[in-house]
Amino acid sequence: MKIIIHGGFFSESDQSKDTKIAKQNSLKSIVEKSFEYLKNHSAVETVAYAVSLLEDDELFNAGIGSQIQSDGVIRMSAALMDGTTQKMSGVINIEDIKNPIFVAQRLMKEDDRVLGGSGAKKYASENGFENFSTEIPQRRKEYEEKLKNGGKGTVGCVALDKDFKLAVATSTGGKGFEIPGRISDSATVAGNYANEFCAVSCTGVGEDIVSNATAAKIVTRVTDGLNLKEAFDKTFTELKTIDGFAGAIAIDKNGNLYHQDSYPTMVFASYDGNQFEIF
């Protein structure tokens, strides 16, 4: 069993050393709790659980810590993918829901598995997800001061369970100050993708990740025989040609973990029950 999570890029908020330490401490706690959960749950259940914990922490740009869009409204996106069934479900630009990843998880059983905007909110309400004010004072302060230091934040998790099944989940509060209606990469196969060979979650500038089809490329290349490092190197080389900004985490079917980013600022943590890796 293996698990790896990311909390987006450190540049998404306060640049202080104390903030980075706080994020690292939170990631360590969350990855440890999630590994314990993985012992008795599937990879699909675990990635949703881990991402919900990240959504509940205002340090990260998802859930209650989400950025505010240019019209003053918070809209969030999240997705979940089962590597075994290759079913993906998600919500795009959903409002007033504390844990968008749980709505995405519920949608896994539906024929229509990706919903957006008012349709996503209506589905959430009809299925018992309570309205919740996701805004925190720090995000409002950033909005009012027009500080554009968001834009590179997302949270995600990849897990391999005891049955050697892979899953991935990704959630975002957007880049902040975007045009209402903008679609991020997080609920697309560019930012969140898995099959039986590999699972990948991305963070960074959504437009760059979509243009590069980052997660889908990495998974496809591993499926075609490249190892994780080779798949990442080739994909990030292509990202560089468009001056793209992204980071990604992954696990392959053999339990190999890998991560890479455009700049060394992505915060992440991994755990296999014995050893932590944290940045």
FILO-96072 format. One line per 8 residues: number of its first residue (from 1); their letters; for each residue x, y, z of N, C-alpha, C. Coordinates in steps of 0.001 Angstrom, whole numbers, plus 500000, padded with zeros to 6 digits. Last residue first. Layout:
NUM) A) X:Y:Z:X:Y:Z:X:Y:Z; ...
//
This chain:
279) FIEFQNGD) 507958:517484:501331:508645:518681:500859:507711:519875:501068; 508520:514265:502632:507771:515522:502714:508613:516629:502118; 508023:510914:503085:508777:511886:502306:507936:513146:502267; 508195:508359:505579:507594:509581:505055:508561:510271:504097; 507977:504864:505885:508806:506024:505618:507990:507164:505031; 505981:502970:506521:507281:502934:507184:508052:504246:507064; 503729:503447:505143:503592:502721:506411:504884:502646:507190; 504366:505069:503095:504127:503656:502771:503977:502800:504015
271) YSAFVMTP) 503709:508336:501958:503882:507429:503093:503558:506013:502645; 504386:511785:501076:504066:510396:500745:504362:509517:501950; 503489:515122:500315:503919:514144:501311:503521:512768:500826; 504243:518459:499091:503670:517122:498977:504158:516259:500128; 504262:521502:497365:504318:520852:498674:503606:519508:498571; 506322:522862:494861:505137:522068:495163:505303:521426:496541; 508680:524090:494204:507827:524764:495185:506546:524004:495498; 510799:524022:492095:510771:523243:493353:509970:523917:494454
263) YSDQHYLN) 508995:524046:489012:509875:524735:489940:509767:524012:491276; 507586:522045:487818:508317:522987:486973:509342:523768:487776; 507955:518811:489408:507306:520095:489196:508188:520995:488349; 507154:515453:490323:507989:516397:489582:507232:517703:489462; 507239:512190:491735:506708:513550:491709:507663:514428:490934; 506349:508788:492388:507145:509786:491687:506446:511131:491773; 506595:505388:493518:506093:506746:493689:506965:507708:492897; 505660:502084:492768:506665:503140:492643:505997:504504:492733
255) GNKDIAIA) 503828:500045:492748:504033:500773:493994:505132:501805:493944; 503233:498937:490384:504226:498229:491187:504538:498937:492507; 501594:500713:489125:500990:499472:489612:501939:498665:490492; 502683:503994:490316:502404:502992:489300:501934:501688:489940; 501674:507233:491287:502049:505894:491726:501768:504952:490560; 502433:510783:491389:501994:509543:490730:502413:508314:491515; 501989:514320:490934:502345:513180:491776:501783:511922:491131; 503170:517384:489476:502352:516173:489438:502897:515143:490417
247) GAFGDITK) 502919:520798:488399:503527:519767:489224:502621:518552:489182; 503561:523498:486077:502777:522398:486636:503613:521561:487583; 503561:525686:483501:503824:525629:484949:502937:524554:485544; 505117:526014:480249:504050:525626:481165:504508:525516:482608; 506266:526784:477856:506541:527555:479064:505484:527281:480125; 506016:524945:475963:504959:525963:475982:505089:526859:477212; 508168:523369:476519:508135:524007:475200:507031:525047:475098; 507578:522222:478973:508542:523328:478927:508498:524061:477599
239) LETFTKDF) 505989:520089:478267:505392:521224:478995:506291:522451:478905; 507904:518392:477216:506891:518961:476316:506203:520158:476959; 509181:517792:479609:509944:518426:478529:508992:519078:477533; 507144:516487:480928:507548:517808:481416:508460:518535:480430; 507067:514125:479403:505885:514990:479490:506251:516390:479963; 509615:513037:479792:509147:513350:478438:507992:514343:478473; 509634:512739:482616:510633:513558:481929:510162:513972:480539; 507470:510968:483098:507462:512336:483617:508424:513219:482835
231) AEKLNLGD) 508410:508676:481795:507124:509260:481405:507023:510713:481870; 510802:508186:483187:510837:508440:481744:509556:509128:481282; 509764:507730:485770:510696:508824:485524:510739:509180:484044; 508112:505431:485351:507558:506714:485792:508487:507882:485479; 508973:503776:482217:508862:503839:483664:508404:505242:484072; 506976:502881:479337:507980:503716:479982:507868:503579:481500; 504783:501342:478408:506051:500697:478735:507142:501553:479332; 502266:502289:478068:502971:501853:476860:504380:501336:477135
223) TVRTVIKA) 501641:503137:480622:500897:502009:480045:501627:501420:478844; 503271:505387:480695:503565:504261:481585:502874:503003:481065; 501907:506910:478790:503296:506513:478542:503732:505375:479449; 499442:507295:480016:499517:506586:478739:500929:506086:478471; 500198:508831:482253:499592:507512:482433:499699:506691:481155; 501184:511150:480955:502043:510358:481837:501501:508945:481982; 498890:512033:479530:500121:511659:478829:501002:510759:479694; 497085:512615:481585:496761:511558:480622:498002:511097:479868
215) ATANSVID) 498408:514781:482859:498147:513524:483572:497891:512375:482602; 498662:516754:480607:499753:516237:481430:499472:514886:482071; 497970:518166:478259:497312:516885:478598:498177:516081:479578; 498860:520662:477670:499849:519590:477620:499256:518208:477859; 496597:522179:478046:497274:522250:476756:498247:521095:476568; 496117:521569:480767:495184:521124:479729:495862:521120:478360; 498297:522852:481939:498107:521414:482151:497175:520834:481094; 497830:525504:481207:499049:524819:480753:498890:523305:480856
207) EGVGTCSV) 495430:525997:482522:495479:526123:481073:496705:525411:480504; 496140:525688:485248:495234:524756:484579:495307:524797:483077; 499162:525739:486725:498298:526577:485888:497442:525664:485020; 498987:523340:489387:499696:524352:488612:498733:525233:487860; 498843:519758:489647:498588:521090:490179:499378:522077:489345; 497557:516390:489170:498360:517571:488825:497945:518808:489612; 497895:512925:489692:497177:514156:490032:498098:515339:489790; 497730:509661:488307:498424:510950:488380:497455:512061:488769
199) ACFENAYN) 498480:506197:488168:497522:507242:488518:498287:508530:488780; 498813:503138:486252:499366:504361:486830:498231:505326:487174; 497544:500794:485384:499004:500867:485368:499564:502041:486164; 494830:501003:485287:495387:499925:486113:496905:499985:486226; 494583:504586:485401:494147:503296:484885:494805:502216:485739; 493753:508067:485801:494241:506787:486331:493770:505638:485457; 494007:511617:486303:493806:510459:485431:494423:509204:486032; 493784:514902:486162:493392:513838:487094:493091:512586:486275
191) GAVTASDS) 494280:516783:484240:494766:517039:485591:494554:515911:486570; 493236:515817:481916:494546:516466:481856:495145:516629:483245; 490717:514965:482389:491753:513923:482355:493146:514515:482206; 489277:517325:484744:489496:516796:483399:490591:515734:483455; 489073:518745:487050:488000:517800:486760:488063:517329:485314; 491364:520399:486902:491221:519403:487971:490133:518368:487714; 491769:522476:485147:492152:521138:484703:491709:520043:485663; 488881:524704:485127:490238:524305:485499:490545:522915:484939
183) IRGPIEFG) 487073:527019:483303:487186:525610:483653:488637:525287:483970; 485264:530003:484021:486526:529389:483636:486583:527941:484137; 483075:531131:485137:482836:530163:484086:484100:529491:483597; 484400:534363:485681:483414:533352:486068:483089:532431:484889; 487863:534779:485309:486560:535088:484728:485583:534004:485170; 489698:534750:488466:489437:534348:487095:488062:534821:486624; 490480:535210:491054:490266:536389:490209:490016:536035:488748; 491901:532025:491360:491649:533309:491991:491549:534418:490970
175) KGGTSTAV) 492067:529505:490390:493310:530272:490431:493135:531630:491090; 490276:526951:492331:490520:527832:491195:491802:528626:491347; 490210:525183:494338:489402:526386:494517:489640:527392:493411; 490152:521655:493635:490721:522998:493535:489694:524076:493838; 491227:518255:493774:490237:519276:494103:490901:520644:494069; 491402:514811:492868:491973:516154:492787:490882:517175:493063; 492366:511397:493138:491372:512442:493365:492081:513790:493389; 492800:508041:491977:493292:509414:492110:492118:510350:492366
167) ALKFDKDL) 493875:504623:492385:492844:505651:492239:493482:507015:492461; 494595:501123:491862:494973:502535:491898:493759:503447:491787; 495136:498042:493520:494279:498888:492693:494614:500356:492935; 496264:496067:495088:497044:496626:493986:496177:497397:492990; 494931:495528:497355:494604:494689:496207:495300:495170:494935; 495664:497543:499046:496216:496206:499306:495917:495220:498187; 496040:500428:496816:495520:499698:497974:496106:498280:498056; 497504:503451:496194:497537:502051:495766:497111:501219:496964
159) AVCGVTGK) 496558:506822:495425:496715:505703:496356:496736:504371:495622; 496943:510310:495347:497015:509061:494589:497259:507937:495591; 495431:513503:495635:495905:512279:496276:495907:511141:495271; 495566:517134:495866:495301:515855:495223:495882:514697:495999; 494725:520598:495339:495151:519497:496203:494819:518182:495513; 496114:523607:494018:495169:522516:493895:495613:521494:494926; 497337:526657:492775:497004:525808:493900:495890:524820:493605; 498061:528871:491372:498893:527682:491221:498573:526678:492315
151) GGNKLKEE) 496386:531014:491843:496615:530576:490481:497427:529314:490321; 497404:533758:493863:496843:532418:493766:497262:531837:492441; 498152:536324:494020:499158:535325:494362:498572:533929:494458; 497160:538974:493410:497044:537834:492514:498141:536812:492800; 495297:540966:495367:496583:540279:495348:496441:539024:494487; 493231:542774:495843:493578:542376:494476:494988:541807:494386; 492222:543281:498227:493493:543961:497947:494001:543649:496545; 490036:541622:498118:489822:543057:498256:491079:543849:497939
143) YEKRRQPI) 491303:539097:497966:490429:539577:496891:490304:541090:496932; 492668:538923:500371:493412:538844:499120:492596:539423:497966; 490447:539020:502075:491464:540077:502140:492276:540100:500856; 489213:536632:501406:488521:537891:501156:489510:539049:501162; 491127:534831:502323:490831:534868:500893:490102:536165:500540; 491053:535380:505077:492290:535610:504328:492028:535688:502840; 488439:534592:505911:488835:536008:505860:490081:536274:505030; 486940:532111:503739:487678:532454:504949:488200:533888:504815
135) ETSFNEFG) 484011:530541:502408:484961:531644:502415:485636:531829:503770; 482062:528674:502217:483439:528199:502108:484470:529309:502263; 479212:527945:503807:479985:529108:503389:481458:528738:503399; 477182:525402:502606:478257:525738:503528:479007:526938:502984; 474430:523191:502403:475054:524447:502011:476089:524825:503062; 474953:519613:502522:474456:520869:503068:475183:522069:502470; 473895:517040:500595:475080:517831:500897:474631:519232:501307; 471681:515507:499818:471959:515713:501229:473229:516448:501580
127) NESAYKKA) 471035:515400:497191:471641:514217:497785:472184:514464:499186; 470132:517853:496453:469170:516755:496416:469709:515489:497082; 472562:519280:496577:471469:519581:497515:470475:518439:497596; 473955:518147:494427:474492:518070:495788:473398:518295:496819; 472329:518866:492282:472544:517449:492591:473043:517291:494018; 472608:521645:492414:471290:521042:492583:471425:519572:492958; 475341:521904:491846:474822:522356:493145:473455:521722:493425; 475423:520943:489235:476197:520271:490275:475666:520633:491653
119) GSGGLVRD) 473807:522848:488007:473406:521444:487988:474139:520641:489038; 475223:525194:488290:473976:525052:489040:473490:523604:489062; 478381:523778:487517:477591:524926:487895:476358:524618:488707; 478319:520381:486199:478881:521711:486402:477863:522721:486893; 479264:516919:486458:478265:517976:486451:478918:519322:486738; 479865:513772:485372:480526:515064:485548:479479:516161:485381; 478276:511501:484992:479201:511528:486121:479980:512828:486299; 475502:509972:484378:476045:511304:484075:476984:511663:485222
111) DEKMLRQA) 475036:507623:485715:475398:507556:484299:476024:508865:483845; 476474:507339:489050:475527:507853:488077:475993:507589:486640; 478400:506692:490864:477368:505687:490618:476372:506109:489540; 479950:508954:491107:480556:507770:490503:479513:506713:490143; 478775:510935:492576:478463:510882:491147:479021:509640:490457; 480023:510659:495033:478633:510226:494891:478249:510059:493421; 482482:511879:494394:482428:510459:494759:481013:509910:494614; 481687:514519:494005:482276:513768:492891:482215:512271:493173
103) VFIPNKID) 480946:515029:496617:479918:515090:495577:480414:514320:494353; 483426:514835:497812:482403:513858:498187:481230:513863:497209; 484753:517016:496718:485214:515678:496368:484198:514612:496750; 483599:519314:497857:483243:518933:496480:483668:517517:496118; 482782:520041:500827:483648:518995:500277:483196:518573:498887; 481046:522263:501167:482295:522153:501915:483269:521176:501275; 479570:524310:498791:479662:522937:499279:481040:522753:499935; 479244:526719:497360:478662:526552:498696:478629:525120:499212
95) EINIVGSM) 479275:525641:493906:479305:526673:494941:478744:526145:496261; 481288:524281:491287:480217:524116:492263:480387:525158:493371; 482959:524013:488978:482400:525308:489393:481175:525160:490297; 482267:520654:488501:482966:521817:487968:482226:523078:488385; 482833:517369:489664:482005:518573:489666:482871:519741:489225; 483047:513907:488516:483522:515193:489017:482470:516275:489009; 484527:510723:487743:483379:511542:488091:483867:512852:488658; 485493:507997:485744:485850:509295:486317:484577:510066:486608
87) KQTTGDML) 486402:504633:485514:485320:505601:485650:485856:506862:486314; 488169:502563:485356:488414:503751:484546:487209:504683:484482; 488191:500480:487061:487021:500601:486183:487210:501678:485132; 490818:500986:488103:490378:499651:487685:489214:499714:486706; 491137:503640:488856:492020:503088:487842:491582:501738:487311; 488748:506005:489232:489055:504643:489632:489894:504003:488527; 488912:509387:490062:488989:508373:489011:489475:507053:489579; 487379:512500:490686:487797:511221:491245:487862:510229:490091
79) AASMRIVG) 487504:516071:491158:487271:514854:490378:487909:513652:491047; 486287:519441:491453:486935:518251:492016:486603:517048:491150; 486073:522978:491940:486003:521809:491064:486755:520652:491706; 484232:525921:492983:485219:524857:493171:485000:523718:492181; 483960:529352:493489:483481:528205:492723:484589:527153:492714; 483043:532200:495203:483904:531022:495225:483232:529907:494435; 482767:535550:493954:482139:534274:494297:483191:533157:494275; 483705:537950:492944:483550:537831:494381:482948:536531:494860
71) DSQIQSGI) 484258:537956:490295:482973:538536:490676:482702:538382:492172; 486664:536616:490092:486647:538060:489836:485340:538738:490202; 486740:534249:492890:486788:534632:491477:486540:536130:491307; 488864:533242:495517:487660:533962:495120:487804:534424:493668; 490078:529983:496571:490242:531340:496068:488895:531924:495638; 489346:527925:499459:489311:528238:498032:489471:529726:497723; 489356:526671:501882:490444:527599:501594:490448:528116:500177; 487318:524822:501983:487141:526056:502747:488254:527081:502497
63) GANFLEDD) 488162:523486:498851:487213:523480:499957:487138:524817:500660; 491475:524763:498247:490389:523819:497919:489422:523875:499092; 494322:525601:498815:493364:526203:497894:492374:525152:497361; 495097:525325:502338:495178:524885:500947:494045:525468:500107; 494597:526173:504882:495919:526456:504329:495986:526198:502829; 492188:525210:505758:492186:526495:505061:493556:526916:504540; 491133:522017:505317:492234:522793:505883:492383:524085:505092; 489306:520514:503984:488898:521038:505291:489966:521904:505946
55) ELLSVAYA) 490614:519551:501781:489581:520571:501572:489171:521232:502882; 492143:517605:503048:492818:518766:502476:491828:519901:502221; 490093:515831:503633:490873:516405:504735:491631:517646:504266; 489306:515149:501057:488353:515858:501928:489072:516502:503113; 491534:513733:500189:491272:515042:499605:490261:515829:500444; 491197:511403:501752:492388:512243:501902:492146:513645:501359; 488719:510418:500747:488888:510761:502152:490066:511723:502343; 489374:509905:498081:488308:510861:498396:488439:511340:499841
47) VTEVASHN) 491336:507976:498424:491705:509252:497806:490636:510312:498060; 489820:505900:499674:490896:506584:500382:491267:507916:499754; 488046:504925:497798:487528:505517:499032:488590:506369:499721; 489940:503956:495939:488952:504980:495569:488409:505680:496803; 491317:501985:497376:492035:503167:496898:491074:504296:496556; 489247:500857:500142:489795:500789:498792:490552:502064:498455; 490190:500271:503597:489337:500825:502542:490038:500703:501196; 491944:499710:505594:490634:499052:505637:489669:499560:504567
39) KLYEFSKE) 494230:501149:505042:494378:499777:505514:493063:498996:505454; 493471:503750:504547:493713:502857:503410:493802:501398:503828; 493561:504902:507063:492254:504674:506436:492383:503657:505295; 496300:505146:507326:495563:504307:508276:494195:503931:507712; 496712:506986:505284:497290:505643:505168:496600:504677:506127; 495406:509195:506340:494881:508580:505121:495456:507187:504906; 497028:509890:508471:495636:509502:508710:495068:508739:507507; 499340:510544:506973:499371:509464:507959:497961:508964:508272
31) VISKLSNQ) 498502:512675:505459:498954:511467:504761:499009:510283:505717; 497865:514524:507513:496831:514023:506607:497269:512747:505909; 500360:515018:508733:499243:514487:509517:498195:513854:508619; 501773:516034:506535:502260:514848:507231:501140:514192:508028; 500268:518317:505934:500371:517228:504964:500828:515936:505631; 500754:519851:508248:499403:519412:507925:499426:518240:506957; 503496:520293:507994:502976:519583:509170:501578:519045:508910; 503523:521761:505606:504215:520471:505681:503703:519645:506859
23) KAIKTDKS) 502096:524035:506388:501580:523173:505326:502227:521788:505377; 503816:525062:508351:502451:524690:508710:501848:523757:507671; 506060:525620:506767:506163:524617:507832:504774:524129:508242; 504982:527655:505181:505440:526409:504549:505538:525297:505589; 504471:529559:507152:503367:529004:506370:503772:527690:505725; 507047:530167:508083:506067:529583:509004:504906:528939:508261; 508197:531410:505912:508690:530097:506297:507693:529397:507207; 505855:533097:503746:506668:532979:504946:507075:531545:505223
15) QDSESFFG) 504214:533649:501637:505521:533084:501326:506379:532840:502565; 500796:532919:501416:501856:533562:502171:503196:532862:501933; 500052:531143:498394:499649:532016:499488:500874:532641:500131; 501074:529692:496278:499654:530040:496217:499236:530985:497332; 503657:528851:496398:503445:530234:495991:501979:530635:495965; 503594:526161:496818:503775:527017:497985:503472:528466:497653; 501105:524473:494948:502387:525162:495003:502444:526091:496200; 499347:521612:496346:499548:522699:495402:500934:523296:495529
7) GHIIIKM) 499664:519524:498077:498894:520683:498518:499087:521877:497617; 499382:515990:497495:500012:517290:497285:499071:518394:497732; 500193:512626:498537:499275:513761:498437:500064:515019:498087; 500311:509109:498252:501010:510381:498085:499970:511478:497902; 500653:505791:499431:499818:506977:499267:500710:508199:499131; 500485:502221:499196:501228:503481:499097:500234:504631:498963; 500846:498804:500000:500000:500000:500000:500884:501249:500000
//
